[in-house]
Amino acid sequence: MTDAEPKGVVVGVDGSEPSRRALDWAMTEAELRELPLYVVTAQPATPGYVVMAPGPHYQEDLERALTELRIRTEATVSEVNGEREHTFRGHTVIQVHAGTATEVLLGMSERHELVVVGSRGSGGFARLLLGSVSTAVVHHAACPVLVVRG
C-alpha cells in the first residue's frame, strides 16, 4: 500500500474453503463500511532453493509462481462473488506478495481498518482451535481482526 491508497478491509485468501468464506464475509464488511477490499495472497520464498539455484532462475520461478497465484486468486474472487446473493460491486484490489501469509497480513494490518481471515477447524477438538496464521494475526495485528469459522 502506498500513502495514496485508501484504508480498507483486508482479506487473506489461499483458495481453501475457509478463505472463501472469509472472502465472502470481507466483501460484506467492505460494503457496509464503504471501503475498498484488498484481497491478499502470499507465496513463501523457499530459502533452500535460493542456495541450490541462486540467480535469475530463482527470480523467474518466483515471478511465475506469483503470476499463477494471481490468476488463481482472481478466479476465486470471481467465483465467490458469483455465488453471493448480492454481487459485490465495491473497489477490489488483488495483491500477491512474496512472503508468508502471517507476515503479509500483519504488515497490512498496520495500514488498514480490518483484517479478515478464515479458520481451518477440522472437527471435534480441532474446531476449538484456530490455525497458525489466524492465531498469529489475532495476537499481533495492529487493527481489528475478524476470524470467520465454518
C-alpha positions in Angstrom: 0.0 0.0 0.0 1.2 3.5 -0.8 0.3 6.6 1.1 -2.2 7.4 -1.7 -4.1 4.1 -1.3 -7.2 4.4 1.0 -7.6 2.3 4.1 -9.8 -0.7 3.6 -10.7 -4.2 4.5 -8.0 -6.8 4.0 -8.8 -10.5 3.5 -6.3 -13.3 3.3 -7.1 -15.8 0.5 -5.4 -19.1 -0.2 -8.2 -20.8 -2.2 -9.3 -23.0 0.7 -12.9 -23.2 1.7 -12.3 -21.3 4.9 -10.6 -18.5 3.0 -13.5 -18.4 0.5 -15.9 -17.9 3.4 -13.6 -15.2 4.8 -13.6 -13.5 1.3 -17.4 -13.5 1.3 -17.6 -12.0 4.8 -14.9 -9.4 3.8 -17.0 -8.4 0.8 -19.9 -7.7 3.1 -17.7 -5.8 5.6 -16.2 -3.6 2.8 -19.7 -2.9 1.5 -21.1 -2.0 5.0 -18.1 0.2 5.7 -17.9 1.7 2.2 -14.2 0.8 2.0 -12.1 -0.8 -0.7 -11.4 -4.6 -0.4 -7.8 -5.7 -0.5 -7.7 -9.4 -1.4 -4.2 -10.6 -0.3 -2.4 -13.9 -1.0 1.2 -14.8 -0.4 3.8 -17.2 -1.8 6.5 -18.0 0.7 10.0 -17.8 -0.7 11.9 -21.0 -0.2 15.4 -20.1 1.2 16.8 -23.6 0.5 16.0 -23.2 -3.2 17.9 -19.9 -3.3 21.0 -21.6 -2.1 20.7 -24.5 -4.6 19.8 -22.4 -7.6 20.7 -18.7 -7.0 20.4 -16.0 -9.5 17.9 -15.3 -12.3 16.4 -18.8 -12.2 15.0 -18.3 -8.8 13.6 -14.9 -9.6 12.0 -16.2 -12.8 10.4 -19.2 -10.9 9.2 -16.8 -8.1 7.7 -14.4 -10.7 6.0 -17.3 -12.5 4.6 -18.6 -9.2 3.3 -15.2 -8.2 1.6 -14.8 -11.7 -0.1 -18.2 -11.4 -1.2 -17.3 -7.8 -2.7 -14.0 -9.0 -4.6 -15.9 -11.7 -6.0 -18.4 -9.2 -6.8 -15.6 -6.7 -8.7 -13.6 -9.4 -10.7 -16.7 -10.3 -11.5 -17.3 -6.6 -12.7 -13.7 -6.2 -14.9 -14.1 -9.3 -16.3 -17.4 -8.2 -17.1 -16.2 -4.6 -18.7 -13.0 -5.9 -20.8 -15.0 -8.4 -22.1 -17.2 -5.5 -23.2 -14.3 -3.4 -26.8 -13.2 -3.1 -25.8 -9.6 -3.8 -22.9 -9.1 -6.1 -20.0 -7.1 -4.6 -19.5 -4.0 -6.7 -17.0 -2.2 -4.5 -13.4 -1.4 -5.3 -11.3 -4.6 -5.2 -7.5 -4.7 -5.2 -5.8 -8.1 -5.6 -2.3 -8.2 -4.2 0.1 -11.1 -4.4 3.2 -11.0 -2.2 6.3 -13.0 -1.8 6.4 -14.0 1.9 4.4 -15.9 4.4 0.7 -15.2 4.9 1.3 -14.2 8.5 4.0 -11.6 7.8 2.0 -10.2 4.8 -1.3 -9.9 6.8 0.5 -8.4 9.8 2.1 -5.8 7.6 -1.2 -5.0 6.0 -2.8 -4.6 9.5 -0.6 -1.6 10.2 -2.3 0.3 7.4 -5.9 -0.9 7.2 -9.0 -0.9 9.2 -9.9 -4.6 9.4 -8.2 -7.9 8.6 -10.4 -10.9 7.8 -9.1 -14.5 7.9 -10.6 -17.9 7.7 -10.0 -20.6 10.3 -9.3 -24.2 9.4 -11.0 -26.2 12.2 -11.4 -29.8 11.1 -13.9 -31.1 13.6 -14.1 -32.1 17.3 -11.5 -30.6 19.5 -9.7 -29.1 16.4 -12.7 -26.8 15.9 -12.0 -25.1 19.2 -8.5 -24.1 17.9 -7.5 -21.5 15.3 -5.0 -22.2 12.6 -1.4 -20.9 13.0 -2.0 -17.9 10.6 -5.3 -16.8 12.2 -3.8 -17.2 15.7 -0.7 -15.1 14.9 -2.8 -12.4 13.2 -5.3 -12.2 16.1 -2.5 -11.9 18.6 -0.2 -9.5 16.7 -2.3 -7.4 14.3 -2.3 -3.6 14.6 -6.1 -3.4 13.7 -9.2 -5.4 14.5 -9.3 -8.9 13.1 -12.3 -11.0 12.1 -11.9 -14.7 12.1 -14.5 -16.5 10.0 -15.2 -20.0 11.1 -17.2 -22.7 9.3 
